[in-house]
Amino acid sequence: MAVEGPAEAVAVGQLIRSRPFRQRASIVLRYYAHMTEAEIADGLGCRPSTIGPAIHRGLKKLRKEIT
């Protein structure tokens, strides 16, 4: 999911903000803050096994909305 300019960056940001909290936080913390799934889970107060699926579902929805 490459962003190729300021307009696309704004559009992707809006789409990320439209995701449910756990998906949004997981994606942002993983790809922008470079945190591990365990670190994300600790910060969100949930089990590490829930973070991978949240990221996967969130990215799948974002890809679908972008295309």
Sequence and secondary structure as in RCSB ss.txt:
>XXXX:A:sequence
MAVEGPAEAVAVGQLIRSRPFRQRASIVLRYYAHMTEAEIADGLGCRPSTIGPAIHRGLKKLRKEIT
>XXXX:A:secstr
    SHHHHHHHHHHHHTS HHHHHHHHHHHTS   HHHHHHHHTS GGGHHHHHHHHHHHHHHHH 
